């Protein structure tokens, strides 16, 4: 399965592409789509739309994963980021991709092990998980982390489906040391 991860932004949108084969994740590509901050907003949104459609055509992913971004400091920034995210989602669905979404907290928890991880920690873990020679840029690392999160979630859901366990089932040890499921 090929996964396209996206870290949306109006100025810089990160992307990362991974392949998942036999439970192993393999790096394919990563980078950023930059918009001209002097261009009118519609042109910037079109740059994102066009860039994501080109990525979908070039890499032919089966699924896209987009980070759910929250910005509460500046209402204007939040509005602009929401418009960029809308352009991203529209481009991905226009390309025929199913789109999964994860919060930054979920992604950091899955990749680093705690939701308060900083950018450098995410970059280092992405480097390790994908066996890269150097950490990717912050935006590309966030996109790759989103793709890795979905790969891990898919792996867990597939494992549960094959065991016949309901989602949310928990393993518990009995008094005699046996494993039981609740």
N, C-alpha and C positions, 0 to 999 in steps of 0.2 A: 504494500500500500504506500502510495506517495502522499505526503502531507505538506501543505503550504501553510506556514505560520505567518501571521501578520501582527505587527505592533503598530497600530494606527497613530498617525500624527499629521497635522496640517503642514508643518514645515518639513518633517522627515518621517517617513513611514518605513519601518524595518520589515524585511521579509526573510524567511528561512525555509528551505526545502529539505526534507529528510525522506528517506525510504525506510520502511519497516519490513524486514524479511525474516521469517522464522524467529520472531521475538527480538531481533537485533535492530538497532537504529543506526542508519548510515547517513552521513552528511552528503548532500547533493550540491547545495548552493545557498548563499545568503548575500544580503546587501541592503541597500536603502533606495527608496524613491524620494527624491528631493523636489520640492516645489519652489518656485521663484517667489520670495516673500514680497516683492514689489508688484507682482501680478495681481489682477483683480481676483477676488475669491472664486468666482465661477471657473476661471482658467486654472486655478490651483486644484480645484476639485476635479476638473477634467483631466489634469495631469495624473492624479491618483487613479482615476477610473481607467484611463488608457494604460498606465503602467501596470496595473494589476491584471488587466486583460492580456497584455503581452506576456506577463509571467505565467498566467494560466495556460496560454497557448504554447509557450516554450517548454514548460516543465510538465504539463499535463497531470496535475495532481488529482487524486480521487476525492480529497476532502480539504477544506480550508479551516483554519482555526484562527480566530480573532480575539485578541485580548480586550476585555471589557475595561475601559478606562474611565476613572472617576477623577474629576478635577473640581475642587470646591473653593479654591482660593479666589479666583477671579471669574465672575459670571460670564464675561465676554470670552475669555479663553475656553471655558467649558462649552459655550455655544459653538465656537469655531471648531473645537475638537469633535463635538457631536456631529457637525456637518461633514468633517473629514471622515469620521467613522461611518456615516451614512453612505458616503461615496464609495468607501471600501466595501461595505456589505453589498451595495448595489452592483458593483463591478464583479464581485465573486459569484453572486447569484446569476448575474447576466452571463457569466462564463459557464454556467451549468453546474457549479459546485455546491455540494451541501456544506453548510457553514456551522461550525461548532464554536461556542463562546465560553471563555473561562476568565475569571477575575484575576487581577495581578496577585492577589493573596493565594488563590488556588494554584497558580503557576509557580510562585515562589515556594509554596509548601511542597509541591510535587518535585521540584528540581533541587532545591537546596535543603528542604526539610523543615523550614520555618517560614512563615508568611511575612516576617519583617526583614528578610534578607536585602542587602543593598545591591546596587548594580554590579559592583565588582565580584560579589559572591555568585551572582547569576552567571556572569560571563565566565568565571572560572569553572563552574559546574558544567556549563554547556560545553566548554572546551574539553573537559574530562570525559563527559558522557559520549561525545561524538569523536573523541580521540583527535582533536584538532591540534596543529602545531602551535597555535597562539589563540588567545581569546578573541572572538569576533567583536566588532563595535557594539556599543551598548544597545542600539536599536535593533541590530541584526540578532544579537544574543537574546533579546526579549522575544523576538519572533521565533527563533529556534526553540527557545524554552516553551513557548506556547505549543509548537508542534510536538515537542517531546512529551509535554503534559498529556496531550491527546493520545499519543502512542501508548503511554503508560496506562491511561484510563481505558483505552480500547483493549489492551492486553488483560487488564483485570476483569473487565466485563466479559471478554471471551472465555477466560478461565472459569468464571462463575457460571457461565452458560453451559460449559462442558461438564461441570460437576453437578448440574441440576439444582444448585442452590439459589434461593431467591435473593434478589438484590438486598443488601443490608444485612445478610446473614453474618453472624459472628461465631468464631470458633472459640470454644471454651474447653478447659481441661476438667475431666471428671475426677473424683477422688481417687480412682484407681489409675490415673495417669493417661486415660484414653482421651481421645479428642472427640468432642461432640459439637454439633452445630445448633445454634439458636436462631 
